[in-house]
Amino acid sequence: MWKFLLPIAALLAVLAGAVVSDGPGPKADVVFLNRGDVNTLDVQRMSWMQDFRVAIAIYEGLVRTDVFSREFAKVPGVAERWEVSEDGRTWTFHLRSNAKWSNGAPLTAQDFVYSWRRAMLPDLVGDYAKLFTLIDGGKAFYDWRTEAIKAFTAQGQGRPRPAEAEALWKATLAKFDELVALKATDERTLVMRTVRRLPYWLDILAFEAFFPVYGPEVDRWQSVDPVTGKLEFESGWTKPPNLVSNGKFKVTQWRFKRDMRLERNTHYWNQADIHVDSILLPSVGDPNAAVLSFQTGTVDWLSDVVPDYRSDLLRAKREYQAEHKALYDSLVAQGLDPVAIDRRMPRDPRQNIHSFPAFGTYFYNINCSPRLNDGRVNPFADPRVRRAFAMAVDRRNIAENVRRSGERPATELIPPGSMPGYTSPKGVGFDPEGAAKLLAEAGFAGGQGLPVIEVLFNRDGGHDVIAQAIKRDWEQYLGVSVRLDMKEIKVFRNDLQNHNFMVARAGWFGDYGDPTTFLEINRTGDGNNDRRYSSERFDGLLDRADAESDPAKRMEILAEAERVLVAEDLPLIPIFHYSLVMMFDPHRISGVSPHPRQKQNVSLLDVLGDGKGADRAKEMPPRAVGAASGAEGTGGKGAVQ
Amino acid sequence: MTLSTLIVRRVLQAPLILLVIYTLTLFLAWQIPGSPLDNPEGRRPPPEVQRAMEAQYKLDSFWGFYTSYLDNATGVKWVRETLTGEAAERAKEAEAAGRPAPIRHVFDLGPSLQYEDWRVNEILAASLPVSVVLGASAILIALLVGTVAGVVGAVRPGSVADVGTLVVALVGVSLPSFVIGTALLLIGPVMLGIGSIAKWGQVQDIFLPAVTLSLPFAAYIARLLRMGLIDVLGQDFIRTARAKGVSGSGVLLRHAMKNAFLPVLSYLGPATALAMTGSFVVERVFTVPGMGQHFVNGVLNKDLFLIIGVVMVFATLLIAFNLAVDVLYRWVDPRIE
């Protein structure tokens, strides 16, 4: 019998060894549960909101966004001051002398040139390479490099040619200096020239893709491919202990799908602005477990509450506010931000849930091509049909009865009040009779003559219930028959890319504080124009806005462009503007911004009353009562699930 | 066949089996719709960039991918580049250009196409130990619970205890683990404050997921053992042992158990491999950073390198544990050929 015990003993030994070797790390000052696992800490390749949130804590760009200011002001970051030339195109940034990397090395203007050049390489396949073509010569350099690689690969015919490949790389560096208007004139001065006057250039510079990376370490992990001549990238430098960054925090541990630990960067130039010594970001995949881990106290800030019952939690909070109606109303009247209001009310666990308007819109794509992929004539090629379908959607019902988490019904693409100086035009609203009339005008009275309308959406994310509501609206008000087509995300994306759909769900989050961040995706031939919408008038308006030097006039032109989209042509039907639902105790945690642009700066986190940092709640300045909300700055891209 | 020939033969067979599994896995994974390079956020690179990336990862040709993966993963490429001096030449050129020599991997399972900053080797190195600990704990619990339940049932068939364990076993097999897991999570950490949520590494973190994962195995072991014991206890040599005055427990432990446990032993091989490569559901409910999630996520994202990586680890474990069980078998009962 003892022989049977041997395997058991072996198993026990394995376990004991594992548990002993895997001791718990020191407790962190604050635990932040991000919306998902970080995909990459390479800022030039990032495109997920959760990655941006970490990037902003561990890196710092030339300028920063004050996410607690009403106007999303730009404040000095690595650059302590800057000048712009008369024509608005040449920018000179003066870097502060005490800016350092987390290993103590000085941060120089050359570091920015290195990082941005990297972003301009077609080899890197950065999602935001296009933003860098706003620098004069950036486009020419990108195109030159693309051609050079093509030629090199063709010449070599699959043979490795290490010496020639290295020579090509050298030539590339020289070409960059020749073509691109980005220069480090000395250690602390960075000069750049943009392709045209860009009123939102500072906004773009505050964007994560423009943060610097530490060249000496990054170089260790890239090599020139001797066959294609391309630069190949490995990500070893994004993991501790290799990762060197320049923000308030540095990454001291990153365990795959387990946790990430940030600690105070003692080389950061402004130690007084760091309010905790360590931040732990655990990895929790299950949305239910995420809420439970907040409720049991494991997590201090849960940035994205996903489960359906979040609407019940939000309702409980409204009930709590109703119980203290007089106090609540008086605080609202003072123009305070919603978290500031929470802090001035009696402490209650029901306060811990928060719904903030986000810088993104949920909409339906309509295929505008004359024919569908299967060769049938596409009835949606007629803008009147698209407008009729848009008029038959009851968005209020979807926002209030289907989503129920603070979303705002949308008739426009750009979330209202998210950008100063810009007034969104009124789009077509809910008008069932008008819709039926318009459809009849287009030759499809009562839906006669229309094929079965196919609505494409992906599984998960609650898209099915929205699609059901829309199907009911269209069948009821337009007399058409609608088929819901739910697919796995991969198939869904494939169909979108191949324009193999009639109507498909979609969403978009803005990247920076200018209307073009939402409008450009509708330009003819844009990589994200899934709708195949092509309008000379719309494209012409965007071109005119590019050429316009008066900021106010420019905004008017852009508003007209948006009006063409949402009031006339309707290549997309705006449904609602997203909201983000979070959990944190407002009496204990400070630093989470309720700003409608929903950009979070994790490095502002502060545990109130822990004796570290400012220990004073960060709040938005009270709004002048009755004034419209205004905002400016850079938004991150969010997961569109 | 002697023990050593058995081991040598199995070890020689293993690469062949793995090659077949690799071929089948890649063939099936290749059929998944969509491109592995899709950005799940919805933004896409320009088409020419997409094509260049596909060429870089050899995603544009099945056989190109097939051979280059084998080349990298088996270490053949590393050996070739070292012997031909190609690696040295590249290093020399890079240094001449003032850059460090390129980093080389020996057994390179490729990059994860989804988790951009991680290579499959790193992902496996991070998640396999976690799954091994969870799997080993689950198998231990299953053995303990299953053996006790099986013996109780066999000693008094039809008794309340037997029916009780039968019911529990039935529940263990038929209730899906997301139900049991969620229930345990609510009862343990949330209501009673026992165990932890979304943590890993300590005994209290491992206990609940291990129990959840162990239930189906425990139930199966209990039924196997009960059947085996009832069968053995009815045989002549047991009657002889009793007649010779061996005590009840002595008969059970020394004579009956030894024979009845053999089917359990042969079940333990695949069961351990299965438990140790993780369970998607248990990992998700309890937030365990193990390997099981990668089977599902890999397929959903069409992350070819990751899919093949986890499947090959599972296959290797399966082969290893089956061999271990066969060796144990012979050692426990030398009559078995």
Chai-1 contact restraints between the chains, C-beta under 6 A:
chainA,res_idxA,chainB,res_idxB,connection_type,confidence,min_distance_angstrom,max_distance_angstrom,comment,restraint_id
A,M1,B,L253,contact,1.0,0.0,6.0,A-B,restraint_1
A,K3,B,V332,contact,1.0,0.0,6.0,A-B,restraint_2
A,L11,B,A136,contact,1.0,0.0,6.0,A-B,restraint_3
A,L11,B,L140,contact,1.0,0.0,6.0,A-B,restraint_4
A,V14,B,A136,contact,1.0,0.0,6.0,A-B,restraint_5
A,L15,B,A136,contact,1.0,0.0,6.0,A-B,restraint_6
A,L15,B,S137,contact,1.0,0.0,6.0,A-B,restraint_7
A,A18,B,V133,contact,1.0,0.0,6.0,A-B,restraint_8
A,V19,B,V203,contact,1.0,0.0,6.0,A-B,restraint_9
A,D22,B,G201,contact,1.0,0.0,6.0,A-B,restraint_10
A,P24,B,G201,contact,1.0,0.0,6.0,A-B,restraint_11
A,N39,B,E116,contact,1.0,0.0,6.0,A-B,restraint_12
A,T40,B,E116,contact,1.0,0.0,6.0,A-B,restraint_13
A,T40,B,D117,contact,1.0,0.0,6.0,A-B,restraint_14
A,S47,B,E41,contact,1.0,0.0,6.0,A-B,restraint_15
A,V125,B,P45,contact,1.0,0.0,6.0,A-B,restraint_16
A,V125,B,V49,contact,1.0,0.0,6.0,A-B,restraint_17
A,V125,B,M53,contact,1.0,0.0,6.0,A-B,restraint_18
A,D127,B,R43,contact,1.0,0.0,6.0,A-B,restraint_19
A,P162,B,E89,contact,1.0,0.0,6.0,A-B,restraint_20
A,P162,B,R90,contact,1.0,0.0,6.0,A-B,restraint_21
A,P162,B,E93,contact,1.0,0.0,6.0,A-B,restraint_22
A,A163,B,E93,contact,1.0,0.0,6.0,A-B,restraint_23
A,E166,B,E93,contact,1.0,0.0,6.0,A-B,restraint_24
A,E166,B,A97,contact,1.0,0.0,6.0,A-B,restraint_25
A,D219,B,R99,contact,1.0,0.0,6.0,A-B,restraint_26
A,R220,B,P100,contact,1.0,0.0,6.0,A-B,restraint_27
A,S223,B,P102,contact,1.0,0.0,6.0,A-B,restraint_28
A,S235,B,D117,contact,1.0,0.0,6.0,A-B,restraint_29
A,T238,B,D117,contact,1.0,0.0,6.0,A-B,restraint_30
A,F256,B,W118,contact,1.0,0.0,6.0,A-B,restraint_31
A,F256,B,I123,contact,1.0,0.0,6.0,A-B,restraint_32
A,F256,B,A126,contact,1.0,0.0,6.0,A-B,restraint_33
A,K257,B,P289,contact,1.0,0.0,6.0,A-B,restraint_34
A,R258,B,P289,contact,1.0,0.0,6.0,A-B,restraint_35
A,P282,B,A198,contact,1.0,0.0,6.0,A-B,restraint_36
A,V284,B,A198,contact,1.0,0.0,6.0,A-B,restraint_37
A,V284,B,T287,contact,1.0,0.0,6.0,A-B,restraint_38
A,G285,B,R284,contact,1.0,0.0,6.0,A-B,restraint_39
A,D286,B,R284,contact,1.0,0.0,6.0,A-B,restraint_40
A,A289,B,A198,contact,1.0,0.0,6.0,A-B,restraint_41
A,A289,B,T287,contact,1.0,0.0,6.0,A-B,restraint_42
A,L292,B,I197,contact,1.0,0.0,6.0,A-B,restraint_43
A,S293,B,I197,contact,1.0,0.0,6.0,A-B,restraint_44
A,S293,B,A198,contact,1.0,0.0,6.0,A-B,restraint_45
A,T296,B,P189,contact,1.0,0.0,6.0,A-B,restraint_46
A,T296,B,I197,contact,1.0,0.0,6.0,A-B,restraint_47
A,T298,B,I197,contact,1.0,0.0,6.0,A-B,restraint_48
A,T298,B,A198,contact,1.0,0.0,6.0,A-B,restraint_49
A,K490,B,P33,contact,1.0,0.0,6.0,A-B,restraint_50
A,K490,B,G34,contact,1.0,0.0,6.0,A-B,restraint_51
A,V491,B,P33,contact,1.0,0.0,6.0,A-B,restraint_52
A,R493,B,G34,contact,1.0,0.0,6.0,A-B,restraint_53
A,R493,B,D38,contact,1.0,0.0,6.0,A-B,restraint_54
A,N494,B,P33,contact,1.0,0.0,6.0,A-B,restraint_55
A,N494,B,G34,contact,1.0,0.0,6.0,A-B,restraint_56
A,G527,B,R44,contact,1.0,0.0,6.0,A-B,restraint_57
A,G527,B,P46,contact,1.0,0.0,6.0,A-B,restraint_58
A,V640,B,G42,contact,1.0,0.0,6.0,A-B,restraint_59
